[in-house]
Amino acid sequence: MDFSELNTKAGFLGGTLFSIALNISLDAILFTVVMASIGASVSYLVAKLLNYIFSFFKK
């Protein structure tokens, strides 16, 4: 791999990430964190509930 090609790729990736980081607001990040935690909690509770239901009918 040519060194100039590596510099071009690094510059492209760095510029893209930097422009994305500047356009994302703190509200959007907080909303995403809250929704992800709610989704993970609901997923965990549903898995536990289904495990309990299946073990109840297995007896």
Biopython code that builds the backbone (N, CA, C, O; Angstrom):
import numpy as np
from Bio.PDB.StructureBuilder import StructureBuilder

atoms = [
    (1, "MET", "N", (0.853, -1.180, 0.000)),
    (1, "MET", "CA", (0.000, 0.000, 0.000)),
    (1, "MET", "C", (0.889, 1.230, 0.000)),
    (1, "MET", "O", (1.839, 1.335, 0.776)),
    (2, "ASP", "N", (0.570, 2.127, -0.861)),
    (2, "ASP", "CA", (1.325, 3.364, -0.988)),
    (2, "ASP", "C", (1.016, 4.283, 0.191)),
    (2, "ASP", "O", (-0.114, 4.325, 0.677)),
    (3, "PHE", "N", (2.032, 5.016, 0.645)),
    (3, "PHE", "CA", (1.859, 5.896, 1.799)),
    (3, "PHE", "C", (0.871, 7.017, 1.517)),
    (3, "PHE", "O", (0.123, 7.416, 2.410)),
    (4, "SER", "N", (0.855, 7.531, 0.296)),
    (4, "SER", "CA", (-0.085, 8.604, -0.043)),
    (4, "SER", "C", (-1.519, 8.091, -0.062)),
    (4, "SER", "O", (-2.451, 8.825, 0.264)),
    (5, "GLU", "N", (-1.693, 6.822, -0.447)),
    (5, "GLU", "CA", (-3.029, 6.222, -0.418)),
    (5, "GLU", "C", (-3.515, 6.079, 1.030)),
    (5, "GLU", "O", (-4.695, 6.288, 1.312)),
    (6, "LEU", "N", (-2.620, 5.729, 1.930)),
    (6, "LEU", "CA", (-2.962, 5.621, 3.351)),
    (6, "LEU", "C", (-3.340, 6.986, 3.917)),
    (6, "LEU", "O", (-4.290, 7.098, 4.691)),
    (7, "ASN", "N", (-2.596, 8.026, 3.530)),
    (7, "ASN", "CA", (-2.916, 9.382, 3.981)),
    (7, "ASN", "C", (-4.279, 9.833, 3.454)),
    (7, "ASN", "O", (-5.035, 10.502, 4.158)),
    (8, "THR", "N", (-4.580, 9.463, 2.223)),
    (8, "THR", "CA", (-5.870, 9.835, 1.636)),
    (8, "THR", "C", (-7.009, 9.152, 2.378)),
    (8, "THR", "O", (-8.018, 9.785, 2.690)),
    (9, "LYS", "N", (-6.853, 7.870, 2.660)),
    (9, "LYS", "CA", (-7.890, 7.132, 3.388)),
    (9, "LYS", "C", (-8.065, 7.675, 4.803)),
    (9, "LYS", "O", (-9.190, 7.833, 5.277)),
    (10, "ALA", "N", (-6.958, 7.956, 5.471)),
    (10, "ALA", "CA", (-7.036, 8.490, 6.832)),
    (10, "ALA", "C", (-7.672, 9.871, 6.836)),
    (10, "ALA", "O", (-8.464, 10.183, 7.726)),
    (11, "GLY", "N", (-7.343, 10.694, 5.865)),
    (11, "GLY", "CA", (-7.937, 12.026, 5.777)),
    (11, "GLY", "C", (-9.425, 11.965, 5.488)),
    (11, "GLY", "O", (-10.209, 12.722, 6.062)),
    (12, "PHE", "N", (-9.808, 11.069, 4.604)),
    (12, "PHE", "CA", (-11.228, 10.906, 4.282)),
    (12, "PHE", "C", (-12.003, 10.424, 5.505)),
    (12, "PHE", "O", (-13.061, 10.964, 5.828)),
    (13, "LEU", "N", (-11.475, 9.412, 6.177)),
    (13, "LEU", "CA", (-12.149, 8.868, 7.353)),
    (13, "LEU", "C", (-12.206, 9.888, 8.486)),
    (13, "LEU", "O", (-13.242, 10.041, 9.133)),
    (14, "GLY", "N", (-11.112, 10.576, 8.724)),
    (14, "GLY", "CA", (-11.084, 11.600, 9.772)),
    (14, "GLY", "C", (-12.031, 12.746, 9.485)),
    (14, "GLY", "O", (-12.731, 13.216, 10.382)),
    (15, "GLY", "N", (-12.059, 13.192, 8.264)),
    (15, "GLY", "CA", (-12.964, 14.284, 7.893)),
    (15, "GLY", "C", (-14.421, 13.882, 7.999)),
    (15, "GLY", "O", (-15.257, 14.666, 8.447)),
    (16, "THR", "N", (-14.726, 12.667, 7.590)),
    (16, "THR", "CA", (-16.106, 12.179, 7.686)),
    (16, "THR", "C", (-16.543, 12.078, 9.139)),
    (16, "THR", "O", (-17.617, 12.558, 9.502)),
    (17, "LEU", "N", (-15.716, 11.456, 9.971)),
    (17, "LEU", "CA", (-16.066, 11.311, 11.382)),
    (17, "LEU", "C", (-16.175, 12.657, 12.081)),
    (17, "LEU", "O", (-17.062, 12.851, 12.912)),
    (18, "PHE", "N", (-15.293, 13.582, 11.758)),
    (18, "PHE", "CA", (-15.323, 14.903, 12.381)),
    (18, "PHE", "C", (-16.575, 15.673, 11.977)),
    (18, "PHE", "O", (-17.183, 16.349, 12.807)),
    (19, "SER", "N", (-16.959, 15.577, 10.716)),
    (19, "SER", "CA", (-18.165, 16.285, 10.277)),
    (19, "SER", "C", (-19.419, 15.667, 10.871)),
    (19, "SER", "O", (-20.372, 16.383, 11.183)),
    (20, "ILE", "N", (-19.435, 14.359, 11.033)),
    (20, "ILE", "CA", (-20.579, 13.706, 11.680)),
    (20, "ILE", "C", (-20.652, 14.109, 13.150)),
    (20, "ILE", "O", (-21.732, 14.393, 13.666)),
    (21, "ALA", "N", (-19.506, 14.132, 13.821)),
    (21, "ALA", "CA", (-19.481, 14.475, 15.246)),
    (21, "ALA", "C", (-19.961, 15.897, 15.486)),
    (21, "ALA", "O", (-20.584, 16.162, 16.513)),
    (22, "LEU", "N", (-19.693, 16.809, 14.581)),
    (22, "LEU", "CA", (-20.124, 18.186, 14.752)),
    (22, "LEU", "C", (-21.613, 18.376, 14.480)),
    (22, "LEU", "O", (-22.214, 19.336, 14.963)),
    (23, "ASN", "N", (-22.210, 17.472, 13.713)),
    (23, "ASN", "CA", (-23.615, 17.613, 13.353)),
    (23, "ASN", "C", (-24.567, 16.872, 14.292)),
    (23, "ASN", "O", (-25.783, 17.027, 14.184)),
    (24, "ILE", "N", (-24.039, 16.087, 15.191)),
    (24, "ILE", "CA", (-24.888, 15.356, 16.134)),
    (24, "ILE", "C", (-25.018, 16.201, 17.397)),
    (24, "ILE", "O", (-24.022, 16.623, 17.984)),
    (25, "SER", "N", (-26.263, 16.442, 17.805)),
    (25, "SER", "CA", (-26.487, 17.255, 18.996)),
    (25, "SER", "C", (-26.455, 16.387, 20.252)),
    (25, "SER", "O", (-26.588, 15.165, 20.188)),
    (26, "LEU", "N", (-26.276, 17.044, 21.385)),
    (26, "LEU", "CA", (-26.267, 16.341, 22.664)),
    (26, "LEU", "C", (-27.633, 15.727, 22.941)),
    (26, "LEU", "O", (-27.719, 14.652, 23.535)),
    (27, "ASP", "N", (-28.692, 16.394, 22.522)),
    (27, "ASP", "CA", (-30.037, 15.849, 22.706)),
    (27, "ASP", "C", (-30.208, 14.527, 21.965)),
    (27, "ASP", "O", (-30.815, 13.592, 22.488)),
    (28, "ALA", "N", (-29.681, 14.451, 20.765)),
    (28, "ALA", "CA", (-29.793, 13.219, 19.990)),
    (28, "ALA", "C", (-29.017, 12.084, 20.652)),
    (28, "ALA", "O", (-29.473, 10.940, 20.667)),
    (29, "ILE", "N", (-27.853, 12.400, 21.195)),
    (29, "ILE", "CA", (-27.051, 11.379, 21.873)),
    (29, "ILE", "C", (-27.759, 10.893, 23.131)),
    (29, "ILE", "O", (-27.818, 9.689, 23.382)),
    (30, "LEU", "N", (-28.293, 11.808, 23.916)),
    (30, "LEU", "CA", (-29.008, 11.417, 25.133)),
    (30, "LEU", "C", (-30.261, 10.615, 24.805)),
    (30, "LEU", "O", (-30.564, 9.634, 25.484)),
    (31, "PHE", "N", (-30.990, 11.023, 23.773)),
    (31, "PHE", "CA", (-32.176, 10.288, 23.355)),
    (31, "PHE", "C", (-31.804, 8.860, 22.948)),
    (31, "PHE", "O", (-32.507, 7.910, 23.294)),
    (32, "THR", "N", (-30.712, 8.713, 22.219)),
    (32, "THR", "CA", (-30.265, 7.396, 21.787)),
    (32, "THR", "C", (-29.874, 6.529, 22.972)),
    (32, "THR", "O", (-30.201, 5.342, 23.005)),
    (33, "VAL", "N", (-29.178, 7.108, 23.946)),
    (33, "VAL", "CA", (-28.772, 6.355, 25.137)),
    (33, "VAL", "C", (-29.994, 5.901, 25.929)),
    (33, "VAL", "O", (-30.053, 4.755, 26.374)),
    (34, "VAL", "N", (-30.961, 6.784, 26.106)),
    (34, "VAL", "CA", (-32.170, 6.436, 26.852)),
    (34, "VAL", "C", (-32.955, 5.351, 26.121)),
    (34, "VAL", "O", (-33.392, 4.381, 26.741)),
    (35, "MET", "N", (-33.138, 5.504, 24.820)),
    (35, "MET", "CA", (-33.900, 4.508, 24.068)),
    (35, "MET", "C", (-33.184, 3.159, 24.034)),
    (35, "MET", "O", (-33.836, 2.116, 24.077)),
    (36, "ALA", "N", (-31.871, 3.164, 23.960)),
    (36, "ALA", "CA", (-31.121, 1.909, 23.961)),
    (36, "ALA", "C", (-31.235, 1.211, 25.314)),
    (36, "ALA", "O", (-31.352, -0.014, 25.370)),
    (37, "SER", "N", (-31.201, 1.971, 26.392)),
    (37, "SER", "CA", (-31.329, 1.353, 27.717)),
    (37, "SER", "C", (-32.743, 0.820, 27.934)),
    (37, "SER", "O", (-32.911, -0.239, 28.539)),
    (38, "ILE", "N", (-33.754, 1.525, 27.456)),
    (38, "ILE", "CA", (-35.127, 1.022, 27.554)),
    (38, "ILE", "C", (-35.268, -0.254, 26.718)),
    (38, "ILE", "O", (-35.854, -1.233, 27.179)),
    (39, "GLY", "N", (-34.750, -0.247, 25.532)),
    (39, "GLY", "CA", (-34.823, -1.425, 24.668)),
    (39, "GLY", "C", (-34.119, -2.627, 25.261)),
    (39, "GLY", "O", (-34.631, -3.744, 25.189)),
    (40, "ALA", "N", (-32.949, -2.414, 25.848)),
    (40, "ALA", "CA", (-32.212, -3.514, 26.462)),
    (40, "ALA", "C", (-32.956, -4.048, 27.682)),
    (40, "ALA", "O", (-32.991, -5.259, 27.903)),
    (41, "SER", "N", (-33.547, -3.162, 28.471)),
    (41, "SER", "CA", (-34.294, -3.589, 29.654)),
    (41, "SER", "C", (-35.529, -4.391, 29.265)),
    (41, "SER", "O", (-35.808, -5.433, 29.858)),
    (42, "VAL", "N", (-36.265, -3.914, 28.277)),
    (42, "VAL", "CA", (-37.457, -4.631, 27.824)),
    (42, "VAL", "C", (-37.075, -5.987, 27.239)),
    (42, "VAL", "O", (-37.750, -6.985, 27.492)),
    (43, "SER", "N", (-36.014, -6.028, 26.473)),
    (43, "SER", "CA", (-35.557, -7.287, 25.896)),
    (43, "SER", "C", (-35.188, -8.282, 26.990)),
    (43, "SER", "O", (-35.538, -9.459, 26.901)),
    (44, "TYR", "N", (-34.494, -7.825, 28.007)),
    (44, "TYR", "CA", (-34.108, -8.697, 29.117)),
    (44, "TYR", "C", (-35.343, -9.213, 29.855)),
    (44, "TYR", "O", (-35.428, -10.402, 30.160)),
    (45, "LEU", "N", (-36.291, -8.337, 30.141)),
    (45, "LEU", "CA", (-37.494, -8.748, 30.873)),
    (45, "LEU", "C", (-38.339, -9.722, 30.054)),
    (45, "LEU", "O", (-38.872, -10.682, 30.611)),
    (46, "VAL", "N", (-38.472, -9.502, 28.764)),
    (46, "VAL", "CA", (-39.235, -10.414, 27.919)),
    (46, "VAL", "C", (-38.551, -11.777, 27.856)),
    (46, "VAL", "O", (-39.227, -12.806, 27.891)),
    (47, "ALA", "N", (-37.234, -11.799, 27.765)),
    (47, "ALA", "CA", (-36.506, -13.074, 27.745)),
    (47, "ALA", "C", (-36.710, -13.831, 29.058)),
    (47, "ALA", "O", (-36.912, -15.045, 29.044)),
    (48, "LYS", "N", (-36.660, -13.135, 30.179)),
    (48, "LYS", "CA", (-36.884, -13.777, 31.472)),
    (48, "LYS", "C", (-38.319, -14.287, 31.587)),
    (48, "LYS", "O", (-38.545, -15.392, 32.082)),
    (49, "LEU", "N", (-39.285, -13.495, 31.137)),
    (49, "LEU", "CA", (-40.689, -13.884, 31.185)),
    (49, "LEU", "C", (-40.938, -15.121, 30.315)),
    (49, "LEU", "O", (-41.616, -16.054, 30.745)),
    (50, "LEU", "N", (-40.397, -15.130, 29.110)),
    (50, "LEU", "CA", (-40.562, -16.294, 28.243)),
    (50, "LEU", "C", (-39.884, -17.526, 28.815)),
    (50, "LEU", "O", (-40.404, -18.634, 28.688)),
    (51, "ASN", "N", (-38.737, -17.347, 29.439)),
    (51, "ASN", "CA", (-38.044, -18.460, 30.078)),
    (51, "ASN", "C", (-38.901, -19.031, 31.207)),
    (51, "ASN", "O", (-38.992, -20.249, 31.362)),
    (52, "TYR", "N", (-39.520, -18.172, 31.981)),
    (52, "TYR", "CA", (-40.395, -18.610, 33.069)),
    (52, "TYR", "C", (-41.623, -19.331, 32.515)),
    (52, "TYR", "O", (-42.011, -20.376, 33.037)),
    (53, "ILE", "N", (-42.231, -18.790, 31.473)),
    (53, "ILE", "CA", (-43.420, -19.407, 30.880)),
    (53, "ILE", "C", (-43.080, -20.780, 30.299)),
    (53, "ILE", "O", (-43.831, -21.733, 30.505)),
    (54, "PHE", "N", (-41.984, -20.894, 29.593)),
    (54, "PHE", "CA", (-41.613, -22.184, 29.013)),
    (54, "PHE", "C", (-41.263, -23.198, 30.083)),
    (54, "PHE", "O", (-41.596, -24.375, 29.945)),
    (55, "SER", "N", (-40.599, -22.768, 31.147)),
    (55, "SER", "CA", (-40.269, -23.711, 32.216)),
    (55, "SER", "C", (-41.533, -24.115, 32.987)),
    (55, "SER", "O", (-41.603, -25.230, 33.504)),
    (56, "PHE", "N", (-42.530, -23.228, 33.072)),
    (56, "PHE", "CA", (-43.783, -23.543, 33.741)),
    (56, "PHE", "C", (-44.547, -24.627, 32.978)),
    (56, "PHE", "O", (-45.086, -25.550, 33.589)),
    (57, "PHE", "N", (-44.596, -24.521, 31.643)),
    (57, "PHE", "CA", (-45.323, -25.495, 30.847)),
    (57, "PHE", "C", (-44.524, -26.785, 30.619)),
    (57, "PHE", "O", (-45.090, -27.800, 30.214)),
    (58, "LYS", "N", (-43.239, -26.747, 30.873)),
    (58, "LYS", "CA", (-42.388, -27.920, 30.685)),
    (58, "LYS", "C", (-42.597, -28.930, 31.804)),
    (58, "LYS", "O", (-42.377, -30.125, 31.609)),
    (59, "LYS", "N", (-43.022, -28.459, 32.978)),
    (59, "LYS", "CA", (-43.194, -29.334, 34.142)),
    (59, "LYS", "C", (-44.308, -30.307, 33.981)),
    (59, "LYS", "O", (-44.565, -31.105, 34.882)),
]
sb = StructureBuilder()
sb.init_structure("model")
sb.init_model(0)
sb.init_chain("A")
sb.init_seg("    ")
for serial, (resi, resn, name, xyz) in enumerate(atoms, 1):
    if name == "N":
        sb.init_residue(resn, " ", resi, " ")
    sb.init_atom(name, np.array(xyz, "f"), 0.0, 1.0, " ", f" {name:<3s}", serial, name[0])
structure = sb.get_structure()
